[in-house]
Amino acid sequence: MRAVTAAQMRAIDAAAAARDGEVALMRAAGAAIARLIDRYAHGDGPIVGVAGNGNNGGDAYAALAAYAGGRRRIVYGDPAAEGSRARHDARWRARIAGVEERPLPVDANALRGAALVLDGVLGVNARLPLDARSAAAVAAIAASGAAVLALDIPTGTEPTTGAVDAHVVRAVATIALGRPKLGTLLDPARDCTGALWCAPIGMRDADAAGVDDPPAEVLDPAAFAALLPVRADESDKRSSGAPLIVAGSTQFPGAAVLCAWGAARAGAGYVTVAAPEGAAAALRAHLVEQVVVTYDERDPAAAVQTILDLTNRCSAIAIGPGLGLSDDSAAIVNGVVGGTTLPVVADASALYHLAKRLDAYRDAPLVITPHAGEFARISGKGTVAPDERLARVREFVDRTGIVTLLKGRTTLIASRDATHLNPTGTNALATAGTGDVLTGAIATLLAQGLAPVDAARAGAYWHGRAGSVALAHRHRGVVARDVAEALGEASLVAPQDPELIRLFSSR
Ligand SMILES: NC(=O)C1=CN([C@@H]2O[C@H](COP(=O)(O)OP(=O)(O)OC[C@H]3O[C@@H](n4cnc5c(N)ncnc54)[C@H](O)[C@@H]3O)[C@@H](O)[C@H]2O)[C@@H](O)CC1
């Protein structure tokens, strides 16, 4: 699903309003919001809307008008607000439906006992800093401690960049109308988003075609399920996906084990691990179903030949976890990545070695999976500030054509054509070895025929879900092995309601 900038959303909104009428759109928005109210309301208090003078405020009226859950409904708004025809319509319907109207300003005490507050102060046309009236409304909402469902965006967040104002709503959930706004997926605003839902209300990506902002995408559950390869009935173990894992060292055999498990649990039929002789005993002690082939890391030319010979029977390569930073490893990594025609996912030590020869890999079928520190180095442009991740990864990919997965709370995956924002994951993944599992899973997806960018975005999404599944089972102390073990369960996607899509849960 497209994640849009404010400018893209304005274009999409305008075209949809011309086609369907603004009144119909706001009614659809209200109906979708109303469906979420009982999910997040708690206690016996009223549902309280706080409505700004724009259409975001209109959504608050529309939702309260549409809500049929039997709770008392109150809305705070400016009685003198002119507003659009759609806002008028929603306000009239709210009044007829018995919603109690009260004039702004609202104070925290008035909101304190609410079962749920609907934040309709500002939407996609919000600018920071907030004006005094909006800031006062946000301050009251924040001080009340009530649970908040934010309409479109949490007020006080910037819809495109994810910057936040001094006054900002922290929502338990946000429902995006039309398309999710880029800012709600990006730090620091993401902390304020809570769970993110989207009600598409008939809007179309194509209507943003004239807007020059680069396209961004976020995977939704149905799109993820559609990306996952399906094993054909007549498959054999090689055609089911045969990744070659080039990983591990005497010092770090575990990285190769985890990478191989990630590959196997992602559904590969035949996993081969090529590792230096010094790691072989440890690998064989842990890998039963996978084949371990050794090479002499002190003879890089022979090692490269051994590995390239193996690629004849494989369909993708994962390279890097635990290899180490020696010159011999550098020769092996560059010899293999430069000498193969198979798709490659490169991680960890391999990123260090590839950094010196990026030009050789321009537009190759290659995925790199750096964390922020590794990206600082491989991009050649130093430390990445949180608010420049998107711009920096775009600059790098525009320059090199290498599909890049930049790890973070919102992992970014960029190809020449688009930037993808991964919405899944949990801080339980912040533990050693989970990156190796991800690399293995991506290798399997590449081996099963996904294009590099699809393997990277499906892998990131899947891995994030697996982290959440592992946490749900373990509660504490999730280790990388648990994440690999959880990949199967994490691949199950419940049927989705296309009118109300859950993009991510709060963590
Ligand atoms: N246009 C449509 O057809 C639909 C609009 N919808 C809702 O409408 C919202 C957009 O509504 P609006 O375009 O009325 O805009 P907003 O409700 O976001 O903002 C209202 C007004 O406040 C102004 N404003 C924002 N920040 C300010 C600041 N810091 N200081 C002073 N003024 C400021 C804006 O310029 C705008 O005129 C969406 O976010 C969504 O919630 C939905 O109902 C779906 C359909």
Ligand as a Chemical Component Dictionary entry (heavy atoms), coordinates in Angstrom:
data_LIG
# 
_chem_comp.id                   LIG 
_chem_comp.type                 NON-POLYMER 
_chem_comp.pdbx_formal_charge   0 
_chem_comp.three_letter_code    LIG 
# 
loop_
_chem_comp_atom.comp_id 
_chem_comp_atom.atom_id 
_chem_comp_atom.alt_atom_id 
_chem_comp_atom.type_symbol 
_chem_comp_atom.charge 
_chem_comp_atom.model_Cartn_x 
_chem_comp_atom.model_Cartn_y 
_chem_comp_atom.model_Cartn_z 
_chem_comp_atom.pdbx_ordinal 
LIG N1  N1  N 0 -10.907 15.887 1.584  1  
LIG C1  C1  C 0 -11.618 14.806 1.756  2  
LIG O1  O1  O 0 -12.358 14.475 0.915  3  
LIG C2  C2  C 0 -11.479 13.993 3.005  4  
LIG C3  C3  C 0 -10.814 14.502 4.101  5  
LIG N2  N2  N 0 -10.698 13.795 5.248  6  
LIG C4  C4  C 0 -10.117 14.384 6.451  7  
LIG O2  O2  O 0 -9.758  15.703 6.225  8  
LIG C5  C5  C 0 -8.475  15.948 6.763  9  
LIG C6  C6  C 0 -7.895  17.139 6.086  10 
LIG O3  O3  O 0 -8.740  18.196 6.368  11 
LIG P1  P1  P 0 -8.373  19.712 6.056  12 
LIG O4  O4  O 0 -7.883  19.828 4.678  13 
LIG O5  O5  O 0 -9.568  20.514 6.413  14 
LIG O6  O6  O 0 -7.153  20.018 7.007  15 
LIG P2  P2  P 0 -6.898  19.767 8.551  16 
LIG O7  O7  O 0 -8.129  19.346 9.249  17 
LIG O8  O8  O 0 -5.696  18.940 8.647  18 
LIG O9  O9  O 0 -6.516  21.257 9.027  19 
LIG C7  C7  C 0 -7.495  22.249 9.122  20 
LIG C8  C8  C 0 -6.927  23.607 8.799  21 
LIG O10 O10 O 0 -5.969  23.994 9.769  22 
LIG C9  C9  C 0 -4.905  24.649 9.125  23 
LIG N3  N3  N 0 -3.688  24.481 9.922  24 
LIG C10 C10 C 0 -2.957  23.367 10.049 25 
LIG N4  N4  N 0 -1.898  23.572 10.860 26 
LIG C11 C11 C 0 -1.975  24.853 11.256 27 
LIG C12 C12 C 0 -1.144  25.673 12.085 28 
LIG N5  N5  N 0 -0.069  25.191 12.688 29 
LIG N6  N6  N 0 -1.499  26.956 12.271 30 
LIG C13 C13 C 0 -2.595  27.445 11.668 31 
LIG N7  N7  N 0 -3.419  26.727 10.875 32 
LIG C14 C14 C 0 -3.103  25.443 10.668 33 
LIG C15 C15 C 0 -4.798  23.968 7.778  34 
LIG O11 O11 O 0 -4.180  24.815 6.847  35 
LIG C16 C16 C 0 -6.231  23.680 7.446  36 
LIG O12 O12 O 0 -6.781  24.744 6.734  37 
LIG C17 C17 C 0 -7.762  14.639 6.596  38 
LIG O13 O13 O 0 -6.658  14.528 7.433  39 
LIG C18 C18 C 0 -8.874  13.681 6.931  40 
LIG O14 O14 O 0 -8.946  13.512 8.327  41 
LIG C19 C19 C 0 -11.406 12.537 5.406  42 
LIG O15 O15 O 0 -12.661 12.837 5.895  43 
LIG C20 C20 C 0 -11.505 11.807 4.125  44 
LIG C21 C21 C 0 -12.093 12.640 3.041  45 
# 
loop_
_chem_comp_bond.comp_id 
_chem_comp_bond.atom_id_1 
_chem_comp_bond.atom_id_2 
_chem_comp_bond.value_order 
_chem_comp_bond.pdbx_ordinal 
LIG N1  C1  SING 1  
LIG C1  O1  DOUB 2  
LIG C1  C2  SING 3  
LIG C2  C3  DOUB 4  
LIG C2  C21 SING 5  
LIG C3  N2  SING 6  
LIG N2  C4  SING 7  
LIG N2  C19 SING 8  
LIG C4  O2  SING 9  
LIG C4  C18 SING 10 
LIG O2  C5  SING 11 
LIG C5  C6  SING 12 
LIG C5  C17 SING 13 
LIG C6  O3  SING 14 
LIG O3  P1  SING 15 
LIG P1  O4  DOUB 16 
LIG P1  O5  SING 17 
LIG P1  O6  SING 18 
LIG O6  P2  SING 19 
LIG P2  O7  DOUB 20 
LIG P2  O8  SING 21 
LIG P2  O9  SING 22 
LIG O9  C7  SING 23 
LIG C7  C8  SING 24 
LIG C8  O10 SING 25 
LIG C8  C16 SING 26 
LIG O10 C9  SING 27 
LIG C9  N3  SING 28 
LIG C9  C15 SING 29 
LIG N3  C10 SING 30 
LIG N3  C14 SING 31 
LIG C10 N4  DOUB 32 
LIG N4  C11 SING 33 
LIG C11 C12 SING 34 
LIG C11 C14 DOUB 35 
LIG C12 N5  SING 36 
LIG C12 N6  DOUB 37 
LIG N6  C13 SING 38 
LIG C13 N7  DOUB 39 
LIG N7  C14 SING 40 
LIG C15 O11 SING 41 
LIG C15 C16 SING 42 
LIG C16 O12 SING 43 
LIG C17 O13 SING 44 
LIG C17 C18 SING 45 
LIG C18 O14 SING 46 
LIG C19 O15 SING 47 
LIG C19 C20 SING 48 
LIG C20 C21 SING 49 
# 
